[in-house]
């Protein structure tokens, strides 16, 4: 396609994406699901699972293959900026006060599902159409373990945001644990890719680079960013110059994380955490939040949905495997995180809420699965089973949270105290 044709396709795609996100999101909210879950479902509906199944020619015309490269870039920008805003609103003092619980929840939420995934891989590696014939048992164990251990970090952040929990102890605990979990899972994925042919430097670069970036941005970075906060405090507004500098830093942080093999969202999130609190962070949220949430983020959900095929789970054997995977996912993540939270002194209701939120996999799962599929490590059958697990666990998160925590918190006046607009 020419540049002009790509432009024409892009604007029509965005009309359909935004319309679907609004309509399905509103429909989802009627059933107690957050807007984000509706947007995820809208993305899947626009892909080959529904739209492409009933109208393949029309779907191919609306989303031609060449245009997906443009959509991918917009999707990465959207989720990266959103995680930057989550970092901007991240309460580091609450994280420090919950460090023990966050560490325990994140370790349990990583080790237990990883172990269950590794055990499942020993069984599934011999089943046709799941793993590549080139994949060794160890590679299969590492990949499935990482895929089972992943948390829907952007999805988790959006649910916490929409429930008004961003600045609360519960929200901070869940976000901190989810961030640690996902960073560790990406490092494991880097090791898998290294063993599968990308070379050992992939793993070394990802792990060493990620640790170095995290340490530098949260120590030296906070001091270097302080003059930007002072400038906004003096002027009483966020100038275009300061906004431009912040966006340049965001692009650099996202590039660094992508370049070392982790993911752009962690670069943006940690940069947001390092931003000086006060007028700067308030103005950044006010100016960046509407365009990010309404326009850019739905691109991320749609792009992932376009690569999802739920019709692959089409036999009793595949359905049985899918059910076992789902059960292992819920036990390994939800139950383990609940137990860890309880063991570190959280009350039962808060621990259940943490477990229900951490159990969601969402589209971070789809990112890992797409990498495994594109690298030839897994095949379409396992891809579809894991996508189904990601959708079900994500759909479970909101009603489970409401059941174990939300209604009681509202009754006591604790839920919604920090609700943000939007």
N, C-alpha and C positions, 0 to 999 in steps of 0.2 A: 504493500500500500504506500502511496505517496504521502508526504506531510499533510497536504490538504485533505486527503481522504481520511487520514488518522484524526485530524481535527474535527471533521464532520462526524465521524463515528464516536469520538469522545463525548461531544456535547449531547448526542442522543442517548448514549450510555448513561451519562450522569443524570439526565431527566428520568430515565427508567429506574436507576438505582435509588435516587432520592425519593421518588414516588413510592417504590416498593418498601423502602425503609420506613417511611412515614406511615403507610397503610398497615403493613404487617406489625410494625412497632406499636401502633395504637391498638390493634387487635390483641396483641400479646398482653398489653397492660390491662385489658379487660379481664384477663384470666390471672392477674396477679404477678405476671412476669415483668421484669424491667424492660425498658426500651431496647437495651442491648441484645437481649435474647431474641426479640422480634427482628432486629437487624440481621442477626446471625442466620435465622431461619429464612429471611428474605433473600440473603445471599445464596443459600442452598436452593431455594425455589427457582432462582434465576439461572441456575446451572443445569447440568444434564440430568439431574435427578427428577425434575418436574417439567420445567419449560423446555429443556432440550429433549426430553422424552416424548412429549406430546407435539411439539412443534420444532423439530430439529433444524429445519432449514431457516426458519425465522430466527431461532436462537443463534445459529451460526452467523446469520447476516447482521444481527445486532451486536454480537461479540466476536468479530473475526479474530483469528489467531494473532495477527500482527498487532492488533490494537491492545492486546492484553499486556504488552510491555509498558505501555503508557499507564494503564490502569494499575499495574504493579507498583510503579514509582509513586503514584498518588496514594496508593494504599500504605506504603511504607512511611510516607510523609505524615499521613493521618494518624497512624498508630504511634509513631514516634513522638509527634507533637502532643498527643493525648497523654502519653506516659511522662512527658516533660511536665505537663500541667499537674499530673498526679504527684510528681516529685516536688513541685513548687508548694503544694498543699500538704506535703508530708511533715508530720510533727516529730522532729528528731528527739525532742525531749520525752515524748511519749514512748518512742522506740527505745530510748535508753532505759526508761522505767520498766519496759517489758522485754528487755534483752534476753533474760533467762528463758522466759516462756517462748519468745520468738525463735530462739536457737533450738529449744527442745521440739517445738512443733515442726520447724523446718527439717530438722534431722529425721524425725519420725516420718514426716511426710515425704521424705526422699528415700530413706533406707528401706522401709517396709514395702512400699509399692515397687521399688526397684527390684527387691528380692523376689516378690511374687511374679513380676514380669519376666525376670530371668528364668525362674522355674517354668513358667508357661512356655517360654521360648524353647526349652529343651524338648517339650512335647510337640510344639507347633512347627519346629524346623523340619520335621519329616512329613508334614501334611502338604500335599500339592497346592500350588498357586498362592502360597503365603509368603515364604521367603525365597529369595533368589537362590538358584542352584549353586552360585558362587559363594554365598554367605556361609561362613563357618558357624559352628554352634556358639562359640564365644562371641562372635560378632552379633549373632541373632540375640543372644542373652543381653548384651550391652545395649543394643538398640531398643529392644522391647522394654527393658528395664527403664531406660531414660524416657521412653514414650509414656509409660505408665506413671512415672514420677512427676511429670510435668504438671504445672498448675496454670489455669487460664489467667495469667497475670493481668493483661489488659481487661479481660472480662471481669475478673475479681475486682479490679479497681473501679470499673464502671458500675458494678452492682453496689459496691460500698458507697460510691458517689451518689447514686440515685436513691439510696436508702438513708442518706444524710449521716453516714458514719465515717466520713473521710477524716475528721479531726478527733475521733474518739479512740479510746484505748483498744476496743475491739477491732475497729477498722485498721488502726496502725499495726496491731499484732498480726492480723491476717495479711496485710500488705507486706510487712517485713518478712514473714515466713514464706509467702509466695515468691517474693523477689529472690530470696536465698535459694529456694527450691529450684526455680527456673534457671538461675545462673549455674547451679551445679549440674542440672540436666543438660544444659548446652555444652558444658565442658565434657561431660560423658559422651555426648554426640560427637564432639570434635575428636575424641579418642577413637570412636567407632569409624568415623570417616578416614582417620589416619590409617587405621589398620586395614581399611577396605581399599586403599590405593592412593589416598591423597598425601601420604607421607607423614612421618612423625612430627614434623614442624607445625602441622595444623593444630595438633593437640597442645604442643608447647606454647605456640603463639596465643592460642585461645585462653589457656589457663593463666599463664604468666602475664599476658597483656591485660586480661580482665582484672586480675588482682591489682596490678600496678595502676591501672586507670582508677579503680575504686578508691585506692588509698590516696592517690594524688588529688583527685577531684574533691574528696571530702576533707582534706587537710589543707594543702597549699591552695587548692582551688577556691575555698571559701574566703581566704585572705585576698586573693587576686580579684575576686568578684565584688568585694565590699565597696570599692569606689563607685561602682554602678548604682548600688543601693543608696549611697550617700548623695549621689547626683540627683536621683529622683526625689529624695527627701527634701533637698534644698529647693528644687524647682517646683515641687508639688505636683508634678505630672510626669508621665512617661513620654519622653521625646522620641521622635522618629529615629534619631541617632542611637539612643540607648536600645530601642527596640531592634534596630538593625544589628547592633553588636550582639545582643542576646540570641537573635536568630542565626547569626553567623556561628556563634559558639555551639548552638544546638546542632547545626549541620555538621560541624567538625566532630562533635561528640558522637553523633550517629554514624558518621563515616568511620571513625576509629573502631567502634564496636563491630560494625560490619566487616571491616578490613581484617580484624583479628579472628573473626569466625564465631562470634557469639551472636548478638543481634542488636540492631539499631535501637530498640526500645530501651535497653539498659543504659545506653549512653545518654539518652534523653532523660530518663528517670533520675540517674545520679546527678546530672547537671542541675535538674530542678531541685533536688535535695540540697545542693550546695549553694543555691541562690540566697542572697541575704534577705531575711524576712522584713516585712514592712510595706511601704508604699510600692516598691518595685514588684513584689510578688502579687499584691492586690491588683495592680494595673495590668500585669501580664495576664492574669486570669480573666480580667474584664475584656481585654482586647483580643486574646487568642482563643478563648474558650468557645464562643459561638461558632466561628468558622470551622474550628477543629471538630467539634461534636456533631454539628449539623451537616457539614459538607464533606469533610475529608474522611472521617472515621468510617462511614458506610462503604467507602471504596475498599477498605481493608476487608470487611466482612464479605462483600460481593466477590472480590478476587479469590478469596479462599473457597467460597461456595461454588465458584465456577470449576474448581478442580475436584469437587466431591461427587461421588457416584454411590448412592445408597442402594441401587438395584443390584449390586454385586453380591449381597447377602441373599442368595436365591436357592438355598438347599437346607435340609434339616441339619446336615453336618455343620454348615457355616453358621446357621442360627444357634446351634448348641455351643459352638466355639465363642460366638458373640456373647452369649449369656454368661459363660464362664469368665470371659475377659471383663465383662461389666461387673460381675460379682467381685472379682479380684481387685478391680479398680476401686470400688466403693469400700471394701474392707481395708485395702492398703492405704488409701488416702484419708477417707472420712473418719473411719474408726481409729486409725493410728494417730491422726492429729487430735481427735477428741481425747484420747487416752493421754497423749503428751501434755495437752493443755491442763487436764485434770491433775496430772502428776506434778505440775509446776505451780499449783495453787489456784488455778482459775475455778470459778464456780461452775456447776454442771451445765447451766444454761449457756454461759459464755463459751464453754468448751464445745458444746454441741453446735453452737453457731459457727465457731472456727472450723470445725470439721465439715459442716455443710458447705461453707464457702470454699475451703481448700479442695473439696472434692471435684469442683468444676474444672474441666479441661479446656473447653472452648477452642478458640482458633489458634492458640499457641501450639496445641496438639496438632492441628492441621498443618502448621508450618513445619514441624518436625517430620510429620508423615510425608509431606510433599518432598522434603529433602531426601528422605529414605527412598521414595519412589523414583525420583529423578536420578539418584545415584545408582539405581538398580539393586538396592539392598533388599527391598520388599517388593511384593507383587500386588496386583489390584485387589485380590481377595482380602489380604490382611489390611490393606489400606482402608477398604470399605468397613471392615469390622471395627477398626480403631476409630474411624470417623463416627460410626454409629454410637460407640461408647462415649466419645467426646460430646456428642449432641445430647445424649440421655443424661449424663452426669451434669451437664450445664443446665439443662431444663430442670433437674432436681434441685439445684442450688437455691433458687429463690423461694419455692414453696417450703422446702425444708427449713430454710432460715426463718421464714415467717412463722412456721409452726413451733420451732423450738425457742425463738428469741423475739421476733418482731412484735407479736401481739402483746407479749408480756411487757416488753420495753415501752410500747405505746401506753399501756395501762399505767405504768409508773412514771411516764413523762420523760423517759431517757432517750427515746428514738426520735430523730428529727431535730435535735437541738442545734446541730451544726449543718442543717440542710443548705446546700448551695442552690442557686437558681439554675434553671435549665432542665 
